[in-house]
Amino acid sequence: MKNIIKIILSILICLVITNDIFAQAPSSTNFYFAQITDTHLGNTEHYRRTKEAIDEINNLPIKIEFVAHTGDITADEMENLVVVTNAIALFDQLKMPIYYTPGNHDIEEKNYDKTMSIFTNHFGKLVQSHEYNGVVFIFVYTQPLANTFIVDFNPFKELEKELKKANGKPVIIFHHQPSTDSFYKNQLHPGWRSDINNVWVRIVNSYNVKAIIAGHLHNDEHNWVGEVPLYVSPPIAGYWGIQGAYRIYEYKDGKISYRSMYVK
């Protein structure tokens, strides 16, 4: 009888210890977000592809916290009120928030002031941060770095300001044109100018940046910015016979995974 009581007490003690361990264990951070890039609206086929992607995202069987649009919303049509109005109405159909970062075909270097003003009035600030589940998502306009032109917006200064405000929380950065080399027409093409790229690498590796997510290349790529992974999504637009696509990302305990979803 005494042995039976000892066994029962041992089991109860084990259960208490096990429950205490699980109670102290940190909860898992697991959620999803989506990316659309290079829609190049102003073209009927691109509008149709974008609409299909939006419909699919709205009907996914998982909760999507938000959608990131990583630039080239239009095809040099930011001054066309009809195209801009139609783009806004199209993205308003999403059931979740959408955040934008400008591409080279949204804010044009040759007409910077006017296209920048239209973009910020209709699509948002040149740099912005949004927090979900303890993760900070920073959207930043970097074309002055990629194309080396001078404006009154300093991407490095604005990005570092947002990184400091994140106060050590995990960060994911969205921008349009990757800093790394690209490969097309059967050859490598250089990315950002080396001195500018070196500063970019230093900054993003000095904070708790988990990933950089971009578009622009009309390709499906994974690269590295120092120790930070870079994910480049294929576009919605159909130039060069490319099938339209969008991305679903999963953030789980500090790691990023994704699936590229192709539209018809």
Summary of the structure (lengths in Angstrom):
residues: 264
radius of gyration: 22.2
end to end distance: 72.0
largest distance: 90.5
contacts: 843
relative contact order: 0.16
helix: 35%
strand: 27%
